[in-house]
Amino acid sequence: MKKIFLILLFTFLILNKGYAATATGEATEYEITMKKVELCSDATCTTPITVGERDMAADIAAADAGATVGSYASTSGIPSGTYSHIRITISRTIQITGTVVISGSSSCFTDGGTDNVADNLLVTTANSASSTAMYLVNDDKYEVGTGTTDSENITIGYTNPTYATSMSVSGDNAVMIYELTEPYTRLLKAPVIKVAFNTQNAVGCEDTTADVMWIEEPYVSITIQ
C-alpha cells in the first residue's frame, strides 16, 4: 500500500527588534508530533480532504525522517481532484536539541529546562546542548534576559510566515497551510511527494543579559507528483 511521504516543517515568523546579540542556529533534533494532514484545493482550505489523523512523533532533523513520516498515512483514499495546498496540524510542543553561536566566544544551548511555556521563552545557562521540550509561545512581546512578557524587547508573531501561506497557534495545537510547488491532480496513480528541508537555523537566541531561546522556522518545500 502506497504511503504518503510528508516532511512536515513549520513556519514561525520571529521578529526581533535589531538586537546585536541575536542569532539563529542549528537544531540537531527537531521532533514534532503530527496530529492531522489534509489536502486542499485553495489557500484557505475551505473543503479539505483528510489524508491522515493520528498522533505520531517524527524527528525532522534525522537522516531517516522521510521513512519515518512516510508511514503516517495511506494515499489510496485521496479522491480525484486538483490540490494546491497542504494543511498540517501539530502539537505546540517540539523536542529540540540546538545550539546558537552569537559570536566567536558566545553560544546558547538548549538545556532541558521546563520554563518555556505559552507565555515564557526558554532561559538557559547551559554549556552544552541537551534535548529540551520547547513550546511555540503565544503571539506576544517578550523581555530580554527573562523571557517573560514583562517588557517589549523580543516580538514573536505568526501572521506573516515565510514558507507557509498561513499559520495559527491555539490551545495545544499549531496549524499551518503550505502551498505546493505546483498544483497536484489526482488521477489513477498514487502520488509521490518530494520534500526539501533543513534545520540549520531552526532555533533562535538573544543573550544581552541572559541566554533566551525560542523556536525558529526550518526551510521547507513540498512537491506532489
DOMIDO-132719 format. One line per field, with one value per residue: x, y negated, z of N, C-alpha, C in turn; residue number from 1. Coordinates in nm, 3 decimals, always signed. Example, Ala and Ser with C-alpha at 12.3 -4.5 7.8 and 13.67 -1.06 7.14 Angstrom:
residues 2
n.xx = (+1.319_+1.285)
n.yy = (+0.569_+0.225)
n.zz = (+0.780_+0.708)
ca.xx = (+1.230_+1.367)
ca.yy = (+0.450_+0.106)
ca.zz = (+0.780_+0.714)
c.xx = (+1.320_+1.290)
c.yy = (+0.330_-0.003)
c.zz = (+0.780_+0.787)
pos = (1_2)
END
This chain:
residues 225
n.xx = (+0.085_+0.057_+0.229_+0.208_+0.444_+0.560_+0.737_+0.703_+0.722_+0.758_+0.639_+0.750_+0.727_+0.963_+1.018_+1.256_+1.379_+1.619_+1.844_+2.188_+2.290_+2.155_+2.080_+2.049_+2.049_+2.158_+1.934_+1.985_+1.819_+1.474_+1.196_+0.870_+0.516_+0.294_-0.046_-0.263_-0.320_-0.407_-0.527_-0.578_-0.774_-0.744_-0.601_-0.720_-0.824_-1.098_-1.252_-1.129_-0.950_-0.907_-0.607_-0.471_-0.512_-0.386_-0.182_+0.164_+0.505_+0.788_+1.118_+1.233_+1.483_+1.640_+1.827_+1.674_+1.421_+1.233_+1.151_+1.036_+0.821_+0.689_+0.532_+0.299_+0.033_-0.193_-0.214_-0.416_-0.685_-0.731_-0.938_-1.017_-0.911_-0.787_-0.521_-0.378_-0.263_-0.139_-0.262_-0.153_-0.162_-0.010_+0.139_+0.199_+0.425_+0.762_+1.033_+1.359_+1.706_+1.952_+2.192_+2.312_+2.530_+2.638_+2.850_+3.206_+3.293_+3.071_+2.787_+2.460_+2.271_+2.029_+1.878_+1.735_+1.548_+1.230_+1.099_+1.006_+0.710_+0.366_+0.364_+0.628_+0.965_+1.247_+1.495_+1.837_+2.142_+2.323_+2.618_+2.642_+2.448_+2.131_+1.852_+1.539_+1.210_+1.058_+0.835_+0.586_+0.540_+0.293_+0.162_+0.320_+0.502_+0.828_+1.061_+1.402_+1.653_+1.485_+1.278_+1.007_+0.675_+0.697_+0.812_+0.884_+1.076_+1.150_+0.976_+0.734_+0.554_+0.294_+0.165_+0.267_+0.416_+0.715_+0.748_+0.506_+0.164_-0.014_-0.044_-0.150_-0.182_-0.312_-0.464_-0.352_-0.237_-0.071_-0.139_-0.069_-0.073_+0.053_+0.163_+0.183_+0.463_+0.375_+0.043_-0.128_-0.280_-0.493_-0.514_-0.523_-0.288_-0.105_+0.020_+0.356_+0.552_+0.773_+1.018_+1.204_+1.424_+1.574_+1.724_+1.898_+1.886_+1.699_+1.649_+1.647_+1.826_+1.882_+2.118_+2.177_+2.165_+2.109_+2.082_+1.830_+1.601_+1.422_+1.185_+1.267_+1.203_+1.233_+1.360_+1.138_+1.005_+0.757_+0.662_+0.422_+0.380)
n.yy = (+0.119_-0.212_-0.477_-0.796_-1.047_-1.278_-1.546_-1.733_-2.049_-2.361_-2.689_-2.968_-3.295_-3.505_-3.805_-4.031_-4.305_-4.423_-4.359_-4.336_-4.109_-3.886_-3.581_-3.296_-2.933_-2.588_-2.313_-1.999_-1.805_-1.787_-1.722_-1.667_-1.636_-1.498_-1.553_-1.579_-1.567_-1.733_-1.767_-2.038_-2.245_-2.512_-2.817_-2.875_-2.643_-2.553_-2.330_-2.075_-1.763_-1.490_-1.331_-1.185_-1.118_-1.112_-1.082_-1.110_-1.088_-1.252_-1.303_-1.558_-1.644_-1.427_-1.175_-0.970_-1.074_-1.095_-0.829_-0.765_-0.953_-0.882_-0.664_-0.761_-0.789_-0.638_-0.697_-0.604_-0.663_-0.918_-1.130_-1.185_-1.489_-1.829_-1.959_-2.217_-2.297_-2.204_-2.129_-2.124_-1.992_-2.016_-1.936_-2.197_-2.164_-2.099_-1.886_-1.972_-1.984_-2.212_-2.460_-2.790_-3.013_-3.312_-3.489_-3.465_-3.369_-3.327_-3.140_-2.988_-2.729_-2.471_-2.350_-2.149_-2.243_-2.343_-2.582_-2.706_-2.796_-2.872_-3.152_-3.226_-3.241_-3.016_-3.016_-2.984_-2.856_-2.676_-2.489_-2.313_-2.147_-2.001_-1.775_-1.931_-2.013_-2.234_-2.513_-2.647_-2.968_-3.212_-3.461_-3.747_-3.995_-3.978_-3.974_-4.070_-3.876_-3.764_-3.635_-3.661_-3.812_-4.069_-4.291_-4.468_-4.361_-4.146_-4.045_-3.814_-3.661_-3.522_-3.588_-3.648_-3.428_-3.279_-3.051_-2.909_-2.963_-3.046_-3.056_-2.944_-2.953_-2.789_-2.682_-2.356_-2.319_-2.381_-2.512_-2.490_-2.605_-2.508_-2.602_-2.397_-2.329_-2.318_-2.278_-1.968_-1.704_-1.448_-1.139_-0.820_-0.708_-0.664_-0.929_-1.069_-1.221_-1.483_-1.630_-1.906_-2.017_-2.178_-2.212_-2.406_-2.667_-2.667_-2.737_-3.009_-3.277_-3.526_-3.713_-3.935_-3.996_-3.753_-3.413_-3.372_-3.170_-3.054_-2.893_-2.870_-2.893_-2.610_-2.547_-2.467_-2.285_-2.153_-1.909_-1.746_-1.472)
n.zz = (+0.000_-0.089_+0.068_+0.222_+0.175_+0.373_+0.487_+0.755_+0.809_+0.975_+1.002_+1.149_+1.222_+1.339_+1.485_+1.558_+1.744_+1.632_+1.796_+1.868_+1.981_+1.890_+1.725_+1.500_+1.505_+1.458_+1.483_+1.591_+1.668_+1.610_+1.693_+1.616_+1.688_+1.487_+1.407_+1.230_+0.879_+0.584_+0.249_+0.023_-0.194_-0.222_-0.084_+0.158_+0.249_+0.230_+0.166_+0.280_+0.233_+0.429_+0.486_+0.681_+1.032_+1.330_+1.624_+1.588_+1.644_+1.499_+1.408_+1.239_+1.184_+1.160_+0.979_+0.871_+0.843_+0.634_+0.583_+0.828_+0.856_+0.633_+0.696_+0.794_+0.679_+0.440_+0.087_-0.067_-0.036_-0.129_-0.307_-0.658_-0.811_-0.801_-0.619_-0.430_-0.192_+0.137_+0.456_+0.787_+1.108_+1.420_+1.741_+1.981_+2.130_+2.080_+2.054_+2.102_+2.027_+2.034_+1.920_+1.933_+1.794_+1.902_+1.888_+1.823_+2.072_+2.225_+2.298_+2.280_+2.436_+2.423_+2.721_+2.851_+3.026_+3.181_+3.160_+2.932_+2.822_+2.735_+2.765_+2.809_+2.718_+2.662_+2.908_+2.952_+3.093_+3.015_+2.911_+2.711_+2.459_+2.523_+2.496_+2.474_+2.570_+2.387_+2.338_+2.129_+2.167_+2.277_+2.052_+2.105_+2.303_+2.436_+2.711_+2.711_+2.861_+3.065_+2.938_+2.979_+2.954_+3.047_+2.938_+2.628_+2.431_+2.256_+1.983_+1.890_+1.639_+1.424_+1.192_+0.939_+0.796_+0.651_+0.480_+0.489_+0.382_+0.567_+0.928_+1.246_+1.602_+1.874_+2.177_+2.233_+1.990_+1.673_+1.354_+1.017_+0.680_+0.374_+0.051_-0.232_-0.450_-0.708_-0.841_-0.771_-0.946_-0.883_-1.032_-1.156_-1.061_-0.759_-0.553_-0.553_-0.317_-0.280_-0.079_+0.039_+0.291_+0.582_+0.908_+0.985_+1.078_+1.291_+1.553_+1.784_+1.956_+2.210_+2.382_+2.553_+2.835_+2.948_+2.833_+2.615_+2.455_+2.160_+1.936_+1.596_+1.238_+1.023_+0.689_+0.421_+0.146_-0.059_-0.288_-0.489_-0.697)
ca.xx = (+0.000_+0.135_+0.228_+0.230_+0.574_+0.548_+0.822_+0.614_+0.804_+0.666_+0.681_+0.728_+0.787_+1.022_+1.055_+1.339_+1.399_+1.752_+1.947_+2.313_+2.319_+2.053_+2.123_+1.984_+2.144_+2.112_+1.871_+2.021_+1.696_+1.356_+1.092_+0.735_+0.408_+0.194_-0.180_-0.357_-0.272_-0.517_-0.502_-0.674_-0.779_-0.719_-0.516_-0.795_-0.866_-1.242_-1.305_-1.012_-0.957_-0.819_-0.517_-0.447_-0.537_-0.340_-0.060_+0.286_+0.627_+0.884_+1.231_+1.256_+1.626_+1.709_+1.857_+1.568_+1.293_+1.140_+1.095_+0.952_+0.699_+0.622_+0.439_+0.190_-0.100_-0.202_-0.269_-0.513_-0.819_-0.741_-1.026_-0.973_-0.924_-0.664_-0.487_-0.272_-0.209_-0.145_-0.281_-0.089_-0.183_+0.091_+0.145_+0.282_+0.549_+0.859_+1.154_+1.468_+1.843_+2.002_+2.300_+2.318_+2.656_+2.613_+2.977_+3.310_+3.315_+2.944_+2.690_+2.343_+2.244_+1.910_+1.930_+1.649_+1.462_+1.085_+1.043_+0.949_+0.567_+0.289_+0.395_+0.765_+1.069_+1.344_+1.614_+1.934_+2.281_+2.396_+2.741_+2.630_+2.308_+2.061_+1.717_+1.452_+1.074_+1.033_+0.693_+0.553_+0.481_+0.186_+0.193_+0.333_+0.633_+0.898_+1.168_+1.541_+1.708_+1.394_+1.188_+0.868_+0.602_+0.700_+0.866_+0.860_+1.207_+1.153_+0.840_+0.712_+0.421_+0.273_+0.073_+0.332_+0.522_+0.799_+0.726_+0.364_+0.075_-0.075_-0.017_-0.220_-0.145_-0.424_-0.476_-0.233_-0.202_-0.033_-0.192_-0.004_-0.111_+0.163_+0.136_+0.269_+0.544_+0.283_-0.078_-0.125_-0.408_-0.502_-0.580_-0.522_-0.162_-0.083_+0.119_+0.489_+0.570_+0.913_+1.031_+1.338_+1.419_+1.687_+1.702_+2.023_+1.855_+1.568_+1.637_+1.700_+1.872_+1.923_+2.198_+2.226_+2.189_+2.098_+2.052_+1.687_+1.590_+1.289_+1.178_+1.270_+1.147_+1.317_+1.326_+1.055_+0.948_+0.685_+0.612_+0.349_+0.378)
ca.yy = (+0.000_-0.334_-0.563_-0.937_-1.092_-1.418_-1.603_-1.840_-2.152_-2.460_-2.823_-3.055_-3.425_-3.563_-3.942_-4.080_-4.449_-4.469_-4.343_-4.286_-3.980_-3.791_-3.497_-3.166_-2.824_-2.458_-2.212_-1.863_-1.730_-1.872_-1.620_-1.719_-1.538_-1.519_-1.519_-1.571_-1.615_-1.749_-1.828_-2.146_-2.297_-2.655_-2.862_-2.881_-2.506_-2.557_-2.194_-1.988_-1.618_-1.437_-1.223_-1.105_-1.187_-1.038_-1.137_-1.038_-1.168_-1.241_-1.395_-1.602_-1.671_-1.298_-1.130_-0.881_-1.141_-1.064_-0.695_-0.770_-1.025_-0.812_-0.565_-0.831_-0.762_-0.589_-0.790_-0.535_-0.718_-1.055_-1.131_-1.260_-1.633_-1.907_-2.010_-2.318_-2.326_-2.104_-2.183_-2.035_-2.022_-1.954_-1.982_-2.315_-2.122_-2.042_-1.843_-2.033_-1.998_-2.315_-2.550_-2.916_-3.085_-3.456_-3.543_-3.364_-3.315_-3.325_-3.049_-2.949_-2.586_-2.419_-2.298_-2.051_-2.309_-2.337_-2.716_-2.752_-2.765_-2.955_-3.295_-3.242_-3.179_-2.935_-3.084_-2.877_-2.887_-2.552_-2.496_-2.218_-2.132_-1.879_-1.770_-2.019_-2.030_-2.375_-2.539_-2.761_-3.063_-3.297_-3.581_-3.849_-4.058_-3.912_-4.055_-4.026_-3.837_-3.681_-3.559_-3.681_-3.915_-4.190_-4.402_-4.454_-4.357_-4.045_-4.028_-3.689_-3.658_-3.416_-3.634_-3.658_-3.327_-3.283_-2.938_-2.875_-3.071_-3.094_-2.978_-2.986_-2.881_-2.798_-2.562_-2.271_-2.290_-2.479_-2.471_-2.559_-2.573_-2.527_-2.590_-2.306_-2.398_-2.329_-2.202_-1.824_-1.649_-1.304_-1.058_-0.681_-0.675_-0.721_-1.037_-1.069_-1.352_-1.516_-1.737_-1.958_-2.087_-2.169_-2.274_-2.476_-2.790_-2.634_-2.783_-3.144_-3.316_-3.663_-3.696_-4.062_-3.980_-3.609_-3.341_-3.349_-3.095_-3.029_-2.810_-2.937_-2.810_-2.540_-2.563_-2.358_-2.292_-2.027_-1.886_-1.620_-1.434)
ca.zz = (+0.000_-0.101_+0.186_+0.191_+0.221_+0.411_+0.592_+0.797_+0.869_+1.025_+0.969_+1.263_+1.195_+1.459_+1.458_+1.667_+1.727_+1.597_+1.898_+1.812_+2.042_+1.845_+1.613_+1.488_+1.499_+1.410_+1.568_+1.550_+1.695_+1.592_+1.692_+1.624_+1.695_+1.383_+1.451_+1.118_+0.749_+0.490_+0.119_+0.000_-0.330_-0.220_+0.026_+0.283_+0.282_+0.258_+0.154_+0.292_+0.229_+0.533_+0.445_+0.800_+1.159_+1.447_+1.682_+1.555_+1.660_+1.390_+1.418_+1.102_+1.168_+1.150_+0.843_+0.823_+0.866_+0.526_+0.603_+0.948_+0.827_+0.525_+0.748_+0.863_+0.625_+0.303_-0.013_-0.152_-0.020_-0.180_-0.425_-0.776_-0.797_-0.806_-0.486_-0.437_-0.059_+0.244_+0.591_+0.883_+1.250_+1.505_+1.879_+2.002_+2.196_+1.988_+2.125_+2.026_+2.074_+1.945_+1.960_+1.860_+1.816_+1.894_+1.838_+1.828_+2.206_+2.298_+2.239_+2.359_+2.424_+2.489_+2.847_+2.915_+3.123_+3.162_+3.174_+2.805_+2.820_+2.642_+2.779_+2.858_+2.637_+2.735_+2.961_+2.972_+3.129_+2.985_+2.834_+2.601_+2.422_+2.558_+2.443_+2.552_+2.521_+2.363_+2.316_+2.044_+2.260_+2.227_+1.976_+2.210_+2.316_+2.546_+2.770_+2.706_+2.991_+3.145_+2.852_+3.019_+2.880_+3.130_+2.862_+2.485_+2.366_+2.151_+1.934_+1.820_+1.578_+1.326_+1.089_+0.808_+0.787_+0.532_+0.390_+0.487_+0.342_+0.691_+1.048_+1.367_+1.724_+1.968_+2.260_+2.230_+1.851_+1.571_+1.225_+0.906_+0.543_+0.281_-0.092_-0.305_-0.551_-0.820_-0.810_-0.798_-0.987_-0.855_-1.133_-1.113_-0.996_-0.625_-0.563_-0.494_-0.255_-0.263_+0.020_+0.072_+0.419_+0.674_+1.038_+1.016_+1.151_+1.347_+1.691_+1.797_+2.089_+2.240_+2.504_+2.607_+2.980_+2.974_+2.711_+2.597_+2.329_+2.106_+1.815_+1.467_+1.131_+0.925_+0.547_+0.370_+0.012_-0.079_-0.423_-0.508_-0.838)
c.xx = (+0.088_+0.121_+0.258_+0.360_+0.568_+0.654_+0.751_+0.692_+0.722_+0.727_+0.648_+0.800_+0.835_+1.072_+1.132_+1.379_+1.546_+1.859_+2.072_+2.344_+2.214_+2.106_+2.037_+2.090_+2.077_+2.044_+1.909_+1.912_+1.579_+1.236_+0.955_+0.636_+0.302_+0.058_-0.279_-0.293_-0.391_-0.467_-0.614_-0.664_-0.760_-0.644_-0.587_-0.846_-1.014_-1.306_-1.190_-1.046_-0.858_-0.738_-0.491_-0.472_-0.503_-0.216_+0.060_+0.405_+0.720_+0.992_+1.270_+1.401_+1.705_+1.726_+1.745_+1.429_+1.190_+1.073_+1.001_+0.818_+0.620_+0.521_+0.314_+0.052_-0.091_-0.259_-0.383_-0.653_-0.836_-0.828_-0.965_-0.999_-0.788_-0.642_-0.369_-0.203_-0.220_-0.166_-0.236_-0.119_-0.080_+0.073_+0.233_+0.413_+0.639_+0.986_+1.276_+1.601_+1.910_+2.109_+2.297_+2.449_+2.627_+2.735_+3.081_+3.327_+3.187_+2.844_+2.575_+2.314_+2.110_+1.953_+1.844_+1.553_+1.315_+1.020_+0.984_+0.804_+0.498_+0.327_+0.534_+0.862_+1.163_+1.462_+1.714_+2.071_+2.371_+2.521_+2.747_+2.482_+2.253_+1.917_+1.620_+1.314_+1.046_+0.890_+0.677_+0.474_+0.369_+0.242_+0.198_+0.473_+0.699_+1.021_+1.305_+1.585_+1.619_+1.302_+1.042_+0.804_+0.599_+0.750_+0.846_+0.991_+1.211_+1.008_+0.829_+0.569_+0.415_+0.189_+0.135_+0.446_+0.596_+0.764_+0.581_+0.284_+0.001_-0.037_-0.098_-0.180_-0.258_-0.433_-0.346_-0.176_-0.148_-0.080_-0.128_-0.063_+0.007_+0.113_+0.233_+0.349_+0.468_+0.160_-0.064_-0.267_-0.405_-0.581_-0.581_-0.399_-0.152_+0.030_+0.254_+0.515_+0.719_+0.926_+1.178_+1.328_+1.558_+1.654_+1.825_+1.999_+1.720_+1.551_+1.704_+1.741_+1.905_+1.995_+2.254_+2.259_+2.181_+2.058_+1.902_+1.667_+1.444_+1.300_+1.179_+1.219_+1.253_+1.273_+1.240_+1.006_+0.886_+0.632_+0.540_+0.341_+0.301)
c.yy = (-0.124_-0.418_-0.705_-0.982_-1.242_-1.450_-1.730_-1.943_-2.278_-2.597_-2.917_-3.186_-3.484_-3.702_-3.996_-4.223_-4.487_-4.453_-4.279_-4.147_-3.876_-3.713_-3.372_-3.058_-2.692_-2.377_-2.075_-1.763_-1.828_-1.778_-1.682_-1.603_-1.577_-1.475_-1.499_-1.629_-1.618_-1.808_-1.927_-2.194_-2.447_-2.692_-2.869_-2.745_-2.500_-2.418_-2.093_-1.840_-1.563_-1.319_-1.129_-1.186_-1.094_-1.106_-1.049_-1.131_-1.145_-1.346_-1.437_-1.645_-1.542_-1.257_-1.044_-0.942_-1.105_-0.930_-0.693_-0.835_-0.956_-0.708_-0.629_-0.791_-0.712_-0.697_-0.729_-0.595_-0.859_-1.055_-1.209_-1.409_-1.699_-1.974_-2.105_-2.343_-2.204_-2.177_-2.080_-2.084_-1.945_-2.002_-2.105_-2.283_-2.052_-2.009_-1.884_-2.019_-2.097_-2.403_-2.674_-2.985_-3.234_-3.528_-3.433_-3.300_-3.304_-3.237_-3.024_-2.802_-2.553_-2.336_-2.193_-2.110_-2.303_-2.474_-2.772_-2.704_-2.867_-3.102_-3.319_-3.169_-3.098_-3.021_-2.976_-2.931_-2.768_-2.580_-2.392_-2.191_-1.998_-1.889_-1.843_-2.025_-2.180_-2.394_-2.659_-2.861_-3.143_-3.412_-3.698_-3.909_-4.011_-3.992_-3.990_-3.989_-3.746_-3.594_-3.573_-3.789_-4.048_-4.312_-4.372_-4.459_-4.264_-4.020_-3.900_-3.687_-3.556_-3.460_-3.641_-3.558_-3.333_-3.173_-2.892_-2.992_-3.128_-3.002_-3.034_-2.896_-2.901_-2.669_-2.484_-2.254_-2.411_-2.425_-2.556_-2.513_-2.607_-2.517_-2.491_-2.383_-2.411_-2.245_-2.055_-1.776_-1.498_-1.236_-0.913_-0.646_-0.740_-0.823_-1.003_-1.211_-1.374_-1.639_-1.775_-2.037_-2.089_-2.244_-2.354_-2.603_-2.778_-2.670_-2.919_-3.174_-3.465_-3.658_-3.827_-4.050_-3.835_-3.542_-3.308_-3.287_-3.072_-2.942_-2.900_-2.842_-2.737_-2.576_-2.444_-2.389_-2.154_-2.020_-1.752_-1.592_-1.302)
c.zz = (+0.000_+0.026_+0.146_+0.254_+0.246_+0.515_+0.634_+0.876_+0.883_+1.022_+1.081_+1.236_+1.326_+1.424_+1.578_+1.639_+1.721_+1.704_+1.838_+1.863_+2.006_+1.725_+1.609_+1.476_+1.465_+1.519_+1.514_+1.584_+1.681_+1.579_+1.715_+1.642_+1.592_+1.436_+1.335_+0.994_+0.653_+0.359_+0.090_-0.144_-0.337_-0.093_+0.159_+0.329_+0.317_+0.250_+0.162_+0.281_+0.331_+0.479_+0.561_+0.924_+1.274_+1.500_+1.644_+1.567_+1.542_+1.408_+1.278_+1.079_+1.146_+1.004_+0.784_+0.838_+0.759_+0.544_+0.722_+0.918_+0.717_+0.570_+0.808_+0.810_+0.482_+0.212_-0.093_-0.144_-0.072_-0.305_-0.541_-0.755_-0.806_-0.672_-0.497_-0.303_+0.033_+0.376_+0.693_+1.023_+1.331_+1.649_+1.889_+2.074_+2.095_+2.065_+2.044_+2.101_+1.980_+2.007_+1.871_+1.895_+1.795_+1.839_+1.851_+1.964_+2.287_+2.226_+2.336_+2.333_+2.489_+2.610_+2.915_+3.016_+3.085_+3.169_+3.045_+2.796_+2.731_+2.647_+2.835_+2.766_+2.725_+2.779_+3.002_+3.009_+3.096_+2.903_+2.722_+2.578_+2.469_+2.508_+2.534_+2.487_+2.509_+2.315_+2.224_+2.127_+2.195_+2.144_+2.074_+2.205_+2.445_+2.587_+2.752_+2.847_+3.072_+3.061_+2.886_+2.932_+2.957_+3.053_+2.714_+2.407_+2.245_+2.109_+1.854_+1.768_+1.467_+1.207_+0.949_+0.797_+0.653_+0.433_+0.384_+0.433_+0.462_+0.805_+1.162_+1.483_+1.824_+2.047_+2.261_+2.090_+1.776_+1.437_+1.116_+0.774_+0.453_+0.138_-0.154_-0.410_-0.683_-0.787_-0.850_-0.833_-0.967_-0.966_-1.083_-1.029_-0.860_-0.631_-0.502_-0.442_-0.226_-0.174_+0.036_+0.201_+0.484_+0.802_+1.083_+1.097_+1.221_+1.493_+1.702_+1.939_+2.094_+2.375_+2.560_+2.755_+3.024_+2.843_+2.707_+2.459_+2.290_+1.982_+1.692_+1.359_+1.050_+0.784_+0.504_+0.229_-0.017_-0.222_-0.428_-0.657_-0.856)
pos = (1_2_3_4_5_6_7_8_9_10_11_12_13_14_15_16_17_18_19_20_21_22_23_24_25_26_27_28_29_30_31_32_33_34_35_36_37_38_39_40_41_42_43_44_45_46_47_48_49_50_51_52_53_54_55_56_57_58_59_60_61_62_63_64_65_66_67_68_69_70_71_72_73_74_75_76_77_78_79_80_81_82_83_84_85_86_87_88_89_90_91_92_93_94_95_96_97_98_99_100_101_102_103_104_105_106_107_108_109_110_111_112_113_114_115_116_117_118_119_120_121_122_123_124_125_126_127_128_129_130_131_132_133_134_135_136_137_138_139_140_141_142_143_144_145_146_147_148_149_150_151_152_153_154_155_156_157_158_159_160_161_162_163_164_165_166_167_168_169_170_171_172_173_174_175_176_177_178_179_180_181_182_183_184_185_186_187_188_189_190_191_192_193_194_195_196_197_198_199_200_201_202_203_204_205_206_207_208_209_210_211_212_213_214_215_216_217_218_219_220_221_222_223_224_225)
END
